Amino acid sequence: LLHSLFERGNTNGVPGLELVGRDRMREIEPLVEGLEAIWSPNTGIVDFQAVARSYAADVEAMGGGITTGFEAVRCDVAEEGITLHAADGRQLQCRKLITCAGLQADRVANQTVTPDGARPSKQPQI
């Protein structure tokens, strides 16, 4: 698993990744115990809830709205705007859309239909 994560990180272009053994681990963090680890000096752990709240405050300050608990099943893009359809039948109309779907981002992208009927293969930037 560790080697697979290391390979994925390199494939995804994460800079500075290093597969380290016990000695290098202790050099980096003296209190750590282990056999092997991935050292990633250019990444970090953040409080995602705090980051999301900050983004939400910025969006709302600019006149935008935040909708949560909306299980999107389809996103139609037309010249007059975007219509997002929920599993429970609700609809949301907007001019611009930012989604936060995490591991489901590919599914959300695949639910997007452009005016010519095309479906993007990656997360759309609308």
C-alpha positions in Angstrom: 0.0 0.0 0.0 2.8 2.5 0.9 4.6 1.9 -2.3 1.4 2.2 -4.3 0.7 5.6 -2.6 4.2 6.7 -3.3 3.8 5.8 -7.0 0.5 7.5 -7.3 1.9 10.7 -5.7 4.7 10.7 -8.3 2.3 10.0 -11.1 0.2 12.9 -10.0 3.2 15.2 -9.9 3.5 15.8 -6.1 6.9 17.5 -5.8 9.6 16.3 -3.5 8.2 12.9 -2.5 10.7 10.6 -0.9 10.4 7.0 0.3 12.3 7.0 3.6 13.5 4.3 6.0 13.8 4.3 9.8 17.0 6.4 10.0 15.7 9.2 7.7 12.3 9.1 9.5 14.0 9.7 12.9 16.0 12.5 11.3 12.8 14.2 10.1 10.8 13.4 13.3 12.7 12.1 16.3 9.7 10.6 18.1 8.3 8.6 15.1 8.4 4.8 15.1 8.1 2.8 11.9 9.9 0.8 9.2 9.2 3.0 6.1 7.3 6.2 5.3 6.6 8.7 2.6 8.1 12.1 3.2 6.2 14.9 1.5 7.8 18.2 2.4 5.5 20.2 0.0 2.1 19.0 1.2 0.3 19.4 4.5 -2.8 18.6 6.5 -5.4 21.4 6.8 -8.6 21.8 8.8 -10.9 21.4 5.8 -14.0 22.6 7.6 -12.2 25.9 8.4 -11.1 26.2 4.8 -14.6 25.5 3.5 -16.2 28.0 6.0 -13.7 30.6 4.8 -14.5 29.9 1.1 -18.3 30.1 2.0 -17.8 33.4 3.7 -16.0 34.8 0.6 -18.7 33.5 -1.8 -21.5 35.0 0.4 -19.6 38.3 0.7 -19.6 38.5 -3.1 -23.4 37.9 -3.3 -23.3 34.2 -3.9 -25.2 31.4 -2.2 -24.2 28.1 -0.6 -26.4 25.0 -0.8 -25.6 21.9 1.1 -27.3 18.5 1.3 -28.1 18.7 -2.4 -27.6 15.3 -4.0 -27.0 16.3 -7.6 -28.1 13.9 -10.3 -27.9 16.1 -13.4 -26.4 19.5 -14.3 -27.7 21.2 -17.5 -25.6 24.0 -19.0 -27.4 26.4 -21.3 -26.7 29.9 -22.5 -29.2 31.3 -20.0 -27.6 29.6 -17.1 -27.1 26.3 -15.2 -29.8 24.1 -13.8 -28.8 21.6 -11.2 -31.3 18.8 -10.5 -31.4 17.0 -7.1 -32.4 13.4 -6.4 -35.3 14.6 -4.4 -36.7 16.7 -7.3 -35.4 20.1 -6.3 -33.8 22.3 -8.9 -31.3 25.0 -8.4 -30.6 27.7 -11.1 -27.5 29.8 -11.3 -25.1 31.6 -13.6 -22.0 30.1 -12.1 -21.5 26.8 -10.2 -18.7 25.6 -7.9 -19.1 22.0 -6.7 -17.4 20.3 -3.8 -17.8 16.6 -4.4 -14.5 15.2 -3.1 -14.2 11.6 -4.2 -17.4 11.9 -6.1 -16.1 14.8 -8.3 -15.9 12.5 -11.4 -19.6 11.5 -10.9 -20.7 15.1 -10.7 -18.7 16.0 -13.8 -20.3 13.1 -15.7 -23.8 14.4 -14.8 -23.1 17.7 -16.6 -24.7 18.1 -20.0 -23.6 21.0 -22.2 -25.8 22.7 -24.9 -24.3 20.4 -27.6 -25.0 17.3 -25.5 -21.4 16.7 -24.6 -20.3 15.3 -21.3 -17.0 16.5 -19.8 -14.6 13.8 -18.8 -13.2 16.0 -15.9 -14.6 18.3 -13.3 -16.1 21.2 -15.3 -15.1 24.7 -14.5 -18.4 26.6 -15.2 
